[in-house]
Amino acid sequence: MFYVELGLRHILDIQGYDHMLFLIALTLPLTFKEWKQVIWWVTAFTLGHSLTLGLAATDIIVVESNWVEFGISLTIFLTAAFHLMRNFSLSKAGPYLSLVFGGVHGLGFGSYYSFIAQNDSFWWAWLPFNIGIELGQIFIVVVLLFVYSISQKIGVQLQMLRSLITGVVLTLSTLMILERIPNELF
């Protein structure tokens, strides 16, 4: 149970808001009506995240953290821009985008995970940690979809709300990109 709670805290920690921003960007075209797509998109993200987290934590894949952090900020920007360009319509590419970009995010937590799991069996801790991540993501997505639903019920146009949220996500992710540009690029 410790690792499930740790995974939950990892996702819900406001200091790790980049994960939340990605989930916000990812869910822009979704509503409760598309609950099957919601589950598939979030689960695809978790699969990508879990796989690369395990590979990075065991040093099978080694990527410098400055490049990973830069990549994470790019995934947020690209996801929001993708949905904006598609006018927030559902895309069959959504789950694949989620899987690949989840992989980028998972690389960011490989060293963190290997640190927290160093006293336990790696896989014994890995599964509950990822279950906690999935539960946290589902919670965030349900809250977002609930906000979309309530907004529609009180007369807010969903397209306008999505455009506003996209503007915020694009602005914050652009700032993150600029802060995280690896020195090797200059």
ZALUM-917908 format. One record per residue (C-alpha): residue in three letters; x, y, z. Coordinates in Angstrom, 3 decimals. Layout:
<recs>
    aa          x          y          z
   ALA          X          Y          Z
...
</recs>
This chain:
<recs>
    aa          x          y          z
   MET      0.000      0.000      0.000
   PHE      2.950      2.317      0.633
   TYR      3.927      2.353     -3.040
   VAL      0.340      2.872     -4.226
   GLU      0.140      5.952     -1.975
   LEU      3.544      7.097     -3.216
   GLY      2.389      6.830     -6.831
   LEU     -0.759      8.791     -5.976
   ARG      1.249     11.505     -4.230
   HIS      3.648     11.612     -7.148
   ILE      0.830     12.460     -9.563
   LEU     -1.103     14.786     -7.268
   ASP      1.926     16.783     -6.093
   ILE      1.456     20.361     -7.305
   GLN      5.239     20.784     -7.525
   GLY      5.194     18.160    -10.250
   TYR      2.560     20.131    -12.139
   ASP      4.030     19.181    -15.507
   HIS      2.328     15.803    -15.204
   MET     -1.008     17.507    -14.502
   LEU     -0.487     19.899    -17.403
   PHE      0.054     16.963    -19.722
   LEU     -3.137     15.297    -18.506
   ILE     -5.023     18.551    -19.025
   ALA     -3.634     18.840    -22.558
   LEU     -4.347     15.170    -23.259
   THR     -8.000     15.351    -22.210
   LEU     -8.879     18.550    -24.094
   PRO    -11.071     16.783    -26.694
   LEU    -12.650     14.314    -24.251
   THR    -15.920     14.322    -22.300
   PHE    -17.704     11.761    -20.151
   LYS    -19.513     10.568    -23.298
   GLU    -16.199      9.228    -24.598
   TRP    -15.451      7.299    -21.407
   LYS    -13.928      4.388    -23.334
   GLN    -11.443      6.703    -25.048
   VAL    -10.718      8.385    -21.705
   ILE     -9.764      5.047    -20.151
   TRP     -7.733      3.990    -23.186
   TRP     -5.851      7.305    -23.449
   VAL     -4.986      7.439    -19.734
   THR     -4.040      3.760    -19.643
   ALA     -1.855      4.165    -22.752
   PHE     -0.054      7.000    -20.977
   THR      0.443      4.795    -17.903
   LEU      1.756      1.918    -20.043
   GLY      4.317      4.162    -21.735
   HIS      5.206      5.808    -18.427
   SER      5.517      2.476    -16.588
   LEU      7.635      0.843    -19.271
   THR     10.208      3.610    -19.547
   LEU     10.201      4.191    -15.793
   GLY     11.223      0.559    -15.340
   LEU     13.796      0.716    -18.127
   ALA     15.299      3.952    -16.795
   ALA     15.277      2.787    -13.163
   THR     17.222     -0.345    -14.142
   ASP     19.619      1.693    -16.334
   ILE     18.596     -0.169    -19.489
   ILE     17.814      3.257    -20.940
   VAL     19.918      6.184    -19.795
   VAL     18.994      9.700    -20.873
   GLU     20.379     12.810    -19.230
   SER     17.769     14.426    -17.010
   ASN     18.066     17.845    -18.669
   TRP     17.012     16.288    -21.993
   VAL     14.170     14.368    -20.353
   GLU     12.824     17.494    -18.623
   PHE     13.051     19.392    -21.906
   GLY     11.242     16.531    -23.663
   ILE      8.493     16.492    -21.047
   SER      7.806     20.186    -21.577
   LEU      7.727     19.606    -25.351
   THR      5.161     16.795    -24.963
   ILE      2.853     19.138    -23.088
   PHE      3.156     21.864    -25.718
   LEU      2.798     19.469    -28.662
   THR     -0.244     17.723    -27.184
   ALA     -2.083     20.983    -26.550
   ALA     -1.114     22.327    -29.992
   PHE     -2.201     19.053    -31.653
   HIS     -5.680     19.255    -30.143
   LEU     -5.987     22.972    -30.900
   MET     -5.053     22.418    -34.557
   ARG     -7.661     19.649    -34.768
   ASN    -10.253     21.978    -33.203
   PHE    -10.492     19.567    -30.233
   SER    -11.909     16.740    -32.320
   LEU    -11.162     13.175    -31.306
   SER     -8.239     11.601    -33.071
   LYS     -7.439      7.947    -33.527
   ALA     -3.826      8.987    -32.906
   GLY     -4.699     10.041    -29.333
   PRO     -3.835      6.769    -27.590
   TYR     -0.576      6.420    -29.541
   LEU      0.388     10.005    -28.760
   SER     -0.411      9.259    -25.137
   LEU      1.672      6.057    -25.140
   VAL      4.752      7.659    -26.702
   PHE      4.583     10.829    -24.634
   GLY      3.930      8.743    -21.511
   GLY      7.227      7.065    -22.297
   VAL      8.986     10.423    -22.233
   HIS      7.407     11.254    -18.878
   GLY      8.390      7.865    -17.445
   LEU     12.044      8.566    -18.202
   GLY     11.808     11.525    -15.838
   PHE     11.045      9.321    -12.871
   GLY     13.467      6.453    -13.387
   SER     16.120      7.797    -11.014
   TYR     13.467      8.907     -8.507
   TYR     11.862      5.476     -8.548
   SER     15.155      3.585     -8.232
   PHE     15.928      5.741     -5.184
   ILE     12.605      5.054     -3.434
   ALA     12.593      1.335     -4.253
   GLN     16.208      0.629     -3.332
   ASN     15.335     -1.305     -0.166
   ASP     12.590     -3.455     -1.703
   SER     12.319     -5.818     -4.600
   PHE     12.198     -3.662     -7.699
   TRP      9.153     -5.297     -9.268
   TRP      7.352     -5.710     -5.939
   ALA      7.379     -1.927     -5.605
   TRP      7.040     -1.114     -9.337
   LEU      3.543     -2.552     -9.822
   PRO      1.833     -0.827     -6.854
   PHE      3.676      2.428     -7.605
   ASN      2.267      2.386    -11.148
   ILE     -1.191      1.472     -9.866
   GLY     -1.010      4.580     -7.685
   ILE      0.012      6.642    -10.704
   GLU     -2.919      5.280    -12.717
   LEU     -5.375      5.994     -9.879
   GLY     -4.032      9.543     -9.538
   GLN     -4.314     10.141    -13.262
   ILE     -7.861      8.831    -13.350
   PHE     -8.748     11.136    -10.456
   ILE     -7.317     14.191    -12.249
   VAL     -9.020     13.290    -15.532
   VAL    -12.391     12.690    -13.850
   VAL    -12.122     16.092    -12.133
   LEU    -11.292     17.733    -15.482
   LEU    -14.175     16.043    -17.249
   PHE    -16.454     17.007    -14.374
   VAL    -15.378     20.658    -14.790
   TYR    -16.111     20.423    -18.529
   SER    -19.527     18.898    -17.800
   ILE    -20.504     21.470    -15.156
   SER    -19.295     24.295    -17.397
   GLN    -21.547     23.085    -20.204
   LYS    -24.509     22.800    -17.845
   ILE    -24.120     26.414    -16.702
   GLY    -23.937     27.639    -20.284
   VAL    -20.203     27.967    -20.915
   GLN    -19.337     26.952    -24.456
   LEU    -17.020     23.975    -24.303
   GLN    -14.982     25.174    -27.301
   MET    -14.342     28.490    -25.605
   LEU    -13.358     26.805    -22.342
   ARG    -11.057     24.415    -24.185
   SER     -9.473     27.316    -26.064
   LEU     -8.872     29.182    -22.810
   ILE     -7.372     26.112    -21.130
   THR     -5.220     25.462    -24.194
   GLY     -3.907     29.020    -24.047
   VAL     -2.902     28.539    -20.422
   VAL     -1.284     25.152    -21.122
   LEU      0.593     26.486    -24.168
   THR      1.838     29.490    -22.209
   LEU      3.010     27.440    -19.220
   SER      4.601     24.767    -21.388
   THR      6.387     27.408    -23.470
   LEU      7.844     28.859    -20.271
   MET      8.874     25.351    -19.221
   ILE     10.520     24.748    -22.599
   LEU     12.478     27.989    -22.333
   GLU     13.573     27.183    -18.760
   ARG     14.607     23.649    -19.666
   ILE     16.520     24.138    -22.925
   PRO     19.621     21.978    -22.515
   ASN     22.896     23.914    -22.528
   GLU     24.184     21.611    -25.259
   LEU     21.845     23.341    -27.728
   PHE     23.839     26.559    -27.461
</recs>
